Amino acid sequence: MRFSGKRVAVTGAASGIGAAVAEGFAREGACVAFLDLNEANALECATACRDKYSAECIAVGVDVSKKSDVEAAFDRVDAAFGGLDIL
């Protein structure tokens, strides 16, 4: 597993390319934060990856156009994973 032990955050992770990238990191052993404006869909993707790959995955709702949302999102990621290796 190429990313075993790495902590990753992916934006736009509730669908499309973002979801595929996040799933790829989960498949390769990373702890993945699925960040998206649609937190419910991000949670669905994170749960599917957690179940399929036994990866540590969280979902975080965030509007990346709002500084306060971004700060809060990364506070949640830091609390969950203790930092990031890949963004």
The 8 nearest C-alpha neighbors of each residue, nearest first, counted from 0:
[[1, 27, 3, 28, 2, 26, 29, 4],
 [0, 2, 27, 3, 28, 29, 24, 5],
 [3, 1, 29, 28, 27, 5, 0, 4],
 [4, 2, 28, 29, 0, 5, 1, 27],
 [3, 5, 29, 2, 6, 28, 30, 1],
 [4, 6, 29, 2, 3, 84, 30, 7],
 [7, 5, 30, 83, 84, 29, 31, 85],
 [6, 8, 85, 31, 86, 83, 84, 30],
 [9, 7, 32, 86, 31, 33, 85, 10],
 [10, 8, 33, 12, 34, 21, 86, 32],
 [11, 9, 34, 12, 35, 17, 33, 8],
 [10, 12, 35, 17, 13, 34, 9, 14],
 [11, 13, 17, 18, 33, 10, 34, 14],
 [14, 12, 41, 40, 18, 11, 35, 44],
 [15, 13, 18, 12, 17, 16, 11, 19],
 [14, 16, 18, 17, 19, 13, 12, 11],
 [15, 17, 19, 18, 20, 14, 12, 11],
 [18, 16, 12, 11, 20, 19, 15, 14],
 [17, 19, 12, 14, 21, 13, 15, 16],
 [20, 18, 16, 22, 17, 21, 23, 15],
 [21, 19, 23, 17, 22, 18, 16, 24],
 [22, 20, 18, 24, 23, 19, 9, 17],
 [23, 21, 25, 19, 24, 20, 18, 26],
 [24, 22, 26, 20, 21, 25, 19, 27],
 [23, 25, 27, 21, 29, 22, 26, 20],
 [26, 24, 22, 29, 28, 27, 23, 54],
 [25, 27, 23, 24, 28, 52, 22, 54],
 [26, 28, 0, 24, 25, 2, 1, 29],
 [29, 27, 3, 25, 2, 26, 0, 54],
 [30, 28, 5, 25, 2, 3, 24, 4],
 [29, 31, 55, 6, 56, 7, 54, 5],
 [32, 30, 56, 7, 8, 29, 6, 25],
 [31, 33, 8, 57, 56, 58, 34, 7],
 [32, 34, 58, 12, 9, 41, 57, 59],
 [35, 33, 10, 59, 12, 9, 60, 58],
 [36, 34, 11, 60, 37, 61, 12, 10],
 [35, 37, 61, 62, 60, 38, 34, 11],
 [38, 36, 35, 39, 40, 60, 41, 13],
 [37, 39, 60, 41, 40, 35, 36, 59],
 [40, 38, 42, 41, 37, 43, 60, 58],
 [41, 39, 43, 13, 42, 38, 37, 44],
 [42, 40, 13, 38, 44, 58, 43, 39],
 [43, 41, 58, 45, 39, 40, 44, 46],
 [42, 44, 40, 46, 41, 45, 47, 39],
 [45, 43, 47, 41, 42, 46, 13, 48],
 [44, 46, 42, 48, 56, 47, 43, 57],
 [45, 47, 49, 43, 48, 44, 42, 50],
 [46, 48, 44, 50, 45, 49, 51, 43],
 [49, 47, 51, 45, 50, 46, 52, 22],
 [48, 50, 54, 53, 46, 47, 52, 51],
 [49, 51, 47, 48, 53, 52, 46, 54],
 [52, 50, 48, 49, 47, 53, 54, 26],
 [51, 53, 54, 49, 48, 26, 50, 25],
 [54, 52, 49, 50, 51, 55, 48, 25],
 [55, 53, 49, 52, 25, 56, 30, 28],
 [54, 56, 30, 49, 31, 53, 57, 29],
 [57, 55, 31, 45, 30, 32, 49, 54],
 [56, 58, 32, 45, 33, 31, 59, 55],
 [59, 57, 33, 42, 41, 32, 34, 45],
 [58, 60, 34, 38, 33, 61, 72, 35],
 [59, 61, 38, 36, 35, 34, 37, 58],
 [62, 60, 36, 68, 35, 63, 72, 59],
 [61, 63, 36, 64, 65, 68, 69, 60],
 [62, 64, 65, 69, 61, 68, 66, 36],
 [63, 65, 62, 66, 69, 68, 61, 67],
 [66, 64, 68, 63, 67, 62, 69, 61],
 [65, 67, 69, 68, 70, 64, 63, 62],
 [66, 68, 70, 69, 65, 71, 72, 62],
 [69, 67, 71, 65, 66, 61, 70, 62],
 [68, 70, 72, 66, 71, 67, 63, 73],
 [69, 71, 67, 73, 72, 68, 66, 74],
 [72, 70, 74, 68, 69, 73, 67, 75],
 [73, 71, 69, 75, 74, 70, 68, 61],
 [72, 74, 76, 75, 70, 71, 77, 69],
 [73, 75, 71, 77, 72, 76, 78, 70],
 [76, 74, 78, 72, 73, 77, 79, 71],
 [75, 77, 73, 79, 78, 74, 80, 72],
 [76, 78, 81, 82, 74, 80, 75, 79],
 [79, 77, 75, 76, 81, 80, 74, 82],
 [78, 80, 76, 77, 81, 75, 57, 82],
 [79, 81, 77, 82, 78, 76, 6, 83],
 [82, 80, 77, 78, 79, 83, 76, 6],
 [83, 81, 77, 80, 84, 6, 76, 78],
 [84, 82, 6, 85, 7, 81, 86, 80],
 [83, 85, 6, 5, 7, 86, 82, 8],
 [86, 84, 7, 83, 6, 8, 5, 9],
 [85, 8, 7, 9, 84, 83, 10, 6]]
